[in-house]
């Protein structure tokens, strides 16, 4: 069957021979549950819009579209209801606050036209929406189903403009609050978006809505489980494995590392649909999810706050954090990155969670953004090509070139800016403060250059600072920070540690390098290879 990349309308998938992973068992549970007002948050590119269109078809009584799916075997009555489908990504934000207000009114006018009801002469979009819902109810003599997709899109477009964002929030709150007062006219209300920032007015004004975002029952509602991947994409797995000259098992294993790992309930893990479909279309492991977004916003966010890649890994958070991540203006970075999908839930200590990057794709993408921030000169912002010499050094085993490249990197980073952001992680770590900072910076740079790199790689007798691998060539690197003039002795000691603790035993051949970084000069002062 055809891969539905970029296709979000359920009817098209079902009538044009596109592959559809059947989620209707869980959808049935949602629409027949105790609550008739449901909220679900998920990162972008996870199928929220497809879910909205599926609910649209379901409540419109389009039984023919569901033939062969799980819900067709249920006791769903297939009654048709009038559906008001609001796609908030259509709201125009380019003209500022006034443009949003006008775009909302245009949206309501479009809904009124679709349902053949006449609008009263009102200039407030919230009141207009309330009147349209009531009039549609009266016209059809049936309760109305309201679907709101990407509820937070108009607000998030102003994320970097706090004053305008405040005004937009007020407009959107007044728009959405009418949904609560229209409850008597509604059969079902479903809202979805990326964030759960309560000041938007959604959870303060619509406090009767049931949030299923963290429910284990719906942890796999969006995204593909590995069983779904293997069963539904079998022909694509087979053809892709043949093109890449690997077995099906090897391909799935690598896909698991690269695209699986998103967790929304603390238990189940799923593949990102967009990345999975893009991979099968291109037959190439790449960072598709980040490419489909606006990475500059994330890059600027991390640069402005002097964030490192490693500081969030394993960060313990409470269950309350996962339920109520905070306000967009004051939320800590881990909350912003979690709600954006760059961090995901993992099992934590006791009943809490921890955070980590979902998979290799997201980790590499974040590292690449940080790497680009690093490699813009510290004076005029011009780009420095450090990737080319780095890759040449690793593949060629050239320690001189490797050290020269890393020193060029370190020379362009204002470490005073990064020191504060490092303290949070340092408090939880036994690694000396400056050593942690240098190691995490170099690690992010290596990953951002497309090199397979791991920090704190466990061996039988300890943990090496860095394991680097590219084109079949492996390097084991141990870092020491020198605060005096005895850098050579530290570099020798670092190499002795690699040999004494047998960090390289798992490799047939590996380049072993001990380096000493002069903290005063912020550069590698001495190195020893073996």
C-alpha positions in Angstrom: 0.0 0.0 0.0 1.0 3.6 -0.5 2.8 5.4 2.3 0.7 8.3 3.7 3.5 10.8 4.2 2.0 14.2 4.5 -1.5 12.9 4.2 -3.7 13.8 7.2 -7.3 13.4 6.0 -8.8 10.0 7.0 -11.1 9.8 4.1 -8.2 10.1 1.6 -6.2 7.3 3.3 -9.2 5.0 3.2 -10.3 5.7 -0.4 -6.9 6.2 -2.1 -5.2 3.0 -1.0 -2.9 4.6 1.6 -1.7 2.6 4.5 -3.6 3.2 7.7 -2.4 1.8 11.1 -5.7 0.8 12.8 -6.1 2.9 16.0 -9.9 2.6 16.1 -10.0 0.2 19.1 -8.6 3.0 21.2 -10.7 5.6 19.4 -13.9 3.6 20.3 -12.9 3.6 23.9 -12.5 7.4 23.8 -15.9 8.1 22.2 -17.8 5.7 24.4 -16.0 6.6 27.7 -17.4 8.5 30.7 -16.2 11.9 29.5 -17.5 13.7 26.4 -14.9 16.4 26.6 -11.4 15.1 25.8 -8.0 16.8 25.6 -4.9 15.2 24.2 -1.4 16.8 23.8 1.3 15.3 21.6 4.4 16.7 19.8 4.1 17.8 16.2 4.1 15.2 13.4 2.5 12.5 15.5 -0.8 12.2 13.7 -3.0 14.6 15.8 -4.6 16.0 12.7 -5.3 12.5 11.3 -7.0 11.6 14.6 -9.2 14.7 14.3 -10.3 13.8 10.8 -10.9 10.2 11.9 -13.2 11.5 14.6 -14.9 13.8 12.1 -15.6 10.8 9.8 -16.8 8.7 12.7 -19.3 11.2 14.1 -20.4 12.0 10.5 -21.6 8.4 10.3 -19.2 7.5 7.4 -19.4 3.8 8.2 -18.0 2.8 4.8 -14.7 4.4 5.6 -14.2 2.1 8.6 -14.9 -1.3 6.9 -12.3 -3.8 8.0 -11.2 -1.8 11.0 -11.6 -2.8 14.6 -14.4 -0.3 15.3 -16.5 -1.9 12.5 -16.9 -5.0 14.7 -18.0 -3.0 17.7 -21.5 -1.9 18.8 -20.9 1.7 17.6 -24.3 3.0 16.3 -23.0 5.0 13.4 -25.4 7.9 14.0 -24.6 11.0 12.1 -24.0 14.3 14.0 -23.2 17.8 12.7 -19.5 18.3 13.1 -17.7 21.7 13.6 -14.1 21.1 12.8 -11.8 24.0 13.8 -8.2 23.7 12.5 -6.3 26.4 14.4 -3.3 26.1 12.2 -5.4 28.0 9.6 -5.4 31.1 11.8 -3.3 33.8 10.3 -0.7 35.2 12.7 1.6 37.1 10.3 -0.4 40.3 10.7 -0.1 40.3 14.5 -2.9 40.6 17.1 -5.4 42.3 14.7 -4.8 39.6 12.1 -5.5 36.8 14.6 -8.8 38.4 15.7 -9.9 38.9 12.1 -8.8 35.3 11.1 -10.9 33.9 13.9 -14.0 35.7 12.7 -13.3 34.4 9.2 -13.1 30.9 10.6 -16.5 31.2 12.3 -18.0 32.6 9.1 -16.7 29.6 7.2 -18.2 27.2 9.7 -21.6 29.1 9.4 -21.5 28.8 5.6 -20.7 25.1 5.7 -23.6 24.4 7.9 -26.0 26.9 6.3 -26.7 29.1 9.3 -26.9 32.8 9.3 -24.6 34.9 11.4 -25.8 37.8 13.6 -24.0 41.2 13.4 -21.4 40.5 16.0 -17.7 41.5 16.0 -16.4 39.3 18.7 -15.3 35.8 17.4 -16.0 34.0 20.7 -19.6 35.1 20.8 -20.0 34.4 17.1 -18.7 30.8 17.7 -21.2 30.3 20.5 -24.1 31.5 18.4 -23.0 29.2 15.5 -22.9 26.1 17.7 -26.4 26.9 19.1 -27.8 27.6 15.6 -26.3 24.4 14.1 -27.8 22.5 17.0 -31.3 24.0 16.3 -31.0 23.5 12.6 -30.3 19.8 12.8 -32.1 19.2 16.1 -29.0 17.2 17.1 -26.2 17.8 19.5 -23.0 19.1 17.8 -19.6 17.5 17.8 -16.8 20.1 18.1 -13.2 19.2 17.1 -10.4 21.7 17.7 -7.0 20.8 16.2 -3.8 22.5 17.2 -5.6 24.7 19.7 -2.3 26.4 20.8 -0.8 27.1 17.3 -1.9 30.9 17.3 -0.3 31.4 20.7 2.9 29.5 20.1 3.6 31.5 16.9 4.2 34.5 19.2 6.5 32.5 21.6 9.4 34.9 21.2 7.2 38.0 21.4 6.0 38.1 25.1 3.9 41.3 24.8 2.0 40.1 21.7 1.8 36.6 23.2 0.0 38.0 26.2 -2.6 39.7 24.0 -3.1 36.6 21.8 -3.6 34.5 24.9 -6.5 36.7 26.0 -8.1 36.5 22.5 -7.8 32.7 22.4 -9.1 32.4 26.0 -12.2 34.4 25.2 -12.6 32.3 22.0 -12.4 28.9 23.7 -14.3 29.8 26.9 -17.5 29.8 24.8 -17.1 26.1 24.4 -17.8 25.6 28.0 -21.0 27.7 27.9 -22.1 25.7 24.8 -21.9 22.4 26.5 -25.7 21.9 26.4 -25.5 21.9 22.6 -22.7 19.4 22.2 -22.5 15.7 21.9 -18.7 15.5 22.0 -15.7 18.0 22.3 -12.2 17.0 21.4 -9.2 19.3 21.6 -5.6 18.6 20.7 -2.3 20.5 20.6 1.4 20.4 21.5 1.4 22.3 24.8 -0.5 22.2 28.1 0.2 25.7 29.4 -2.7 26.5 31.7 -2.7 30.2 31.3 -4.0 29.7 27.8 -7.3 29.4 29.6 -8.0 25.9 28.4 -7.6 24.2 31.7 -8.7 27.1 33.9 -11.8 27.8 31.8 -12.5 24.3 30.5 -11.7 22.5 33.7 -14.4 19.9 33.0 -12.3 18.4 30.1 -10.6 15.1 30.6 -6.9 15.1 29.8 -5.8 11.7 28.4 -2.3 12.8 27.5 -0.6 10.7 30.2 -3.1 7.8 30.3 -1.5 4.4 29.9 -4.7 3.3 28.0 -3.9 5.8 25.3 -0.1 5.8 25.4 0.1 4.3 21.9 -2.9 6.1 20.4 -0.6 8.2 18.3 2.7 6.9 16.9 3.6 3.3 15.9 4.4 0.5 18.3 7.0 -1.9 17.2 4.4 -4.6 16.6 2.5 -2.2 14.4 5.7 -1.4 12.5 6.5 -5.0 11.9 3.0 -6.1 11.0 1.7 -3.1 8.9 5.0 -2.2 7.2 6.2 -5.6 6.4 6.5 -5.1 2.6 8.3 -1.8 3.1 10.7 -3.3 5.7 11.5 -6.1 3.3 12.1 -3.8 0.2 14.1 -1.3 2.3 16.3 -4.1 3.8 17.0 -5.4 0.3 18.1 -1.9 -0.9 20.3 -1.4 2.2 21.7 -4.9 1.9 20.8 -5.9 5.5 18.4 -8.4 7.0 14.9 -7.4 8.1 15.9 -8.0 11.7 19.0 -5.8 11.4 16.9 -3.0 9.8 14.2 -3.1 12.5 16.9 -3.0 15.2 18.5 0.1 13.7 15.1 1.7 13.2 14.3 1.1 16.9 17.5 2.9 17.9 16.9 5.8 15.4 13.1 6.4 15.4 11.5 4.6 18.4 11.5 5.7 22.0 8.9 8.4 22.3 7.0 7.7 25.6 3.9 9.6 26.7 2.7 7.5 29.6 6.0 6.4 31.3 5.5 2.9 29.9 4.9 2.4 26.2 7.3 3.5 23.5 6.4 4.4 20.0 8.0 5.4 16.7 7.5 8.9 15.3 5.1 8.4 12.3 6.6 11.2 10.2 10.2 10.0 10.6 9.2 6.4 10.0 7.3 7.2 6.8 10.1 9.5 5.6 12.6 6.8 6.2 10.8 4.2 4.1 10.3 6.8 1.3 14.0 7.7 1.2 15.6 4.5 2.3 18.1 6.5 4.3 18.6 7.1 8.0 18.3 10.8 8.5 16.9 13.4 10.9 13.5 13.9 9.3 11.5 15.0 12.4 13.7 18.1 13.0 13.8 19.0 9.3 10.0 19.3 9.3 10.0 21.9 12.1 11.5 25.3 12.6 14.8 24.4 14.2 16.0 28.0 14.4 13.6 28.6 17.3 15.0 25.7 19.2 18.6 26.6 18.3 18.1 30.2 19.5 16.3 28.9 22.6 19.2 26.7 23.6 21.8 29.4 22.7 20.1 32.2 24.6 19.9 30.1 27.7 23.4 28.6 27.3 22.0 25.0 27.4 24.1 21.9 26.8 22.9 18.7 25.4 23.8 16.4 28.3 22.4 18.3 31.2 18.8 17.0 30.7 19.6 13.3 30.4 18.3 11.3 33.3 16.9 14.5 34.9 14.3 13.4 37.6 10.9 15.0 37.3 7.7 14.5 39.3 4.5 13.1 38.0 3.0 16.6 38.6 5.6 18.0 36.2 4.4 15.6 33.5 0.8 16.6 34.1 1.3 20.3 34.6 4.6 21.3 32.9 4.2 25.0 33.5 3.7 28.3 31.8 5.4 29.2 28.6 6.9 32.4 29.9 8.3 31.0 33.1 8.7 27.3 32.4 12.2 25.8 32.9 14.0 24.5 29.8 13.3 20.9 30.5 9.6 21.6 30.5 9.8 23.5 27.2 11.8 20.7 25.5 9.5 18.1 27.0 6.4 19.7 25.6 8.0 20.2 22.3 8.9 16.5 22.0 12.7 16.9 22.2 12.6 15.2 25.7 10.4 12.3 26.6 9.5 10.3 29.7 11.5 7.4 31.1 11.1 5.4 34.3 12.3 7.4 37.3 13.1 6.8 40.9 10.1 5.4 42.9 6.9 6.8 41.3 8.5 9.7 39.5 9.8 10.0 35.9 13.1 10.9 34.4 13.7 12.7 31.1 15.8 11.7 28.1 16.0 12.3 24.4 13.6 9.8 22.7 16.1 8.3 20.2 19.2 8.8 18.1 17.4 11.0 15.6 16.4 13.6 18.2 19.7 13.4 20.1 21.7 14.0 16.9 19.4 16.8 15.8 19.7 18.6 19.1 23.5 18.1 19.1 23.7 19.4 15.6 21.8 22.6 16.6 24.2 23.1 19.5 27.1 22.3 17.2 26.1 25.1 14.8 25.8 27.5 17.6 29.3 26.6 18.7 30.9 26.9 15.3 29.7 30.4 14.6 32.7 32.6 15.3 32.8 34.3 18.7 33.3 37.8 17.1 31.5 38.2 13.8 29.2 35.2 13.8 30.8 33.7 10.7 30.6 30.0 10.2 33.7 27.9 10.8 33.9 24.5 9.0 35.1 22.2 11.7 33.2 19.2 10.5 35.5 18.4 7.5 38.8 18.4 9.5 37.2 16.5 12.3 36.0 13.6 10.1 39.4 13.5 8.3 41.1 13.3 11.7 38.9 10.5 13.0 39.0 8.3 10.0 42.7 8.9 9.4 43.7 8.5 13.0 45.3 11.9 13.0 45.6 13.1 16.6 47.3 16.4 15.7 44.4 17.4 13.4 41.8 16.2 15.9 43.3 18.3 18.7 43.7 21.3 16.4 40.0 21.0 15.5 38.8 20.7 19.0 40.9 23.6 20.1 39.3 25.7 17.3 35.9 24.7 18.7 36.9 25.6 22.3 38.3 28.9 21.3 34.9 30.1 20.1 32.8 29.2 23.1 32.2 31.7 26.0 32.6 29.3 28.9 31.5 31.9 31.5 28.0 31.8 29.8 27.9 28.0 30.0 29.1 27.7 33.6 25.7 28.5 35.2 23.8 26.0 33.1 26.3 23.3 34.0 25.9 23.6 37.8 22.5 21.9 37.9 24.0 18.7 36.4 27.2 19.0 38.3 25.5 18.9 41.6 24.2 15.4 40.7 27.5 14.2 39.3 30.8 13.1 40.7 32.6 14.5 37.6 34.7 17.6 38.3 32.8 20.7 37.2 35.1 21.9 34.4 35.7 18.4 33.1 31.9 17.8 32.8 31.6 21.1 30.9 34.4 20.3 28.4 33.3 16.7 27.9 29.6 17.6 27.3 30.6 20.3 24.8 32.9 18.1 22.8 30.3 15.3 22.9 27.6 17.6 21.5 30.0 18.8 18.8 30.9 15.2 17.8 27.3 14.1 17.5 26.4 17.3 15.7 29.0 16.5 13.1 27.3 13.1 12.4 29.8 11.1 14.4 28.7 8.2 16.7 29.7 9.4 20.1 28.9 8.3 23.7 29.8 9.8 27.0 30.5 7.8 30.2 30.6 4.5 28.2 30.5 1.6 30.8 33.1 -1.1 30.6 34.0 -4.0 33.0 36.3 -1.7 35.1 34.9 1.8 34.7 33.6 4.4 32.3 35.5 6.1 29.6 34.8 9.8 29.0 34.3 9.5 25.3 33.8 6.7 22.8 33.9 7.9 19.2 33.2 5.8 16.1 33.0 6.8 12.4 33.4 4.7 9.3 34.5 1.7 11.3 37.2 3.6 13.2 36.9 3.8 17.0 38.6 6.2 19.4 38.6 6.0 23.2 39.3 9.4 24.8 39.9 10.3 28.4 39.8 13.9 29.5 41.6 15.6 32.4 41.5 19.3 33.2 44.8 21.0 34.1 44.7 23.9 36.5 48.5 24.4 36.6 51.4 23.7 34.2 51.5 19.9 34.7 49.4 19.1 31.6 51.8 16.4 30.2 51.5 14.3 33.4 47.7 14.5 33.3 47.6 13.4 29.7 49.8 10.5 30.5 47.7 9.6 33.5 44.6 9.7 31.3 46.1 7.3 28.8 47.2 5.0 31.7 43.6 5.0 32.9 42.3 3.9 29.5 44.8 1.0 29.5 44.6 0.2 33.2 40.8 0.0 33.2 40.8 -1.7 29.8 38.3 0.7 28.2 39.2 -0.5 24.7 38.9 -4.2 25.3 35.6 -4.5 23.4 37.3 -3.3 20.2 39.7 -5.2 17.9 41.5 -1.9 17.2 40.9 1.5 18.7 42.7 4.8 18.9 43.4 5.6 22.6 44.0 9.2 23.5 44.6 10.9 26.8 44.1 14.7 26.7 44.8 17.4 29.2 42.8 20.6 28.8 44.3 23.8 30.2 41.4 25.4 32.0 43.0 28.9 32.0 43.6 28.9 28.3 40.4 26.8 27.6 42.2 24.5 25.1 43.9 21.1 24.9 47.4 21.7 26.2 48.8 18.2 26.0 47.8 14.9 24.5 49.2 11.3 24.5 48.1 8.5 22.1 48.6 4.8 22.4 
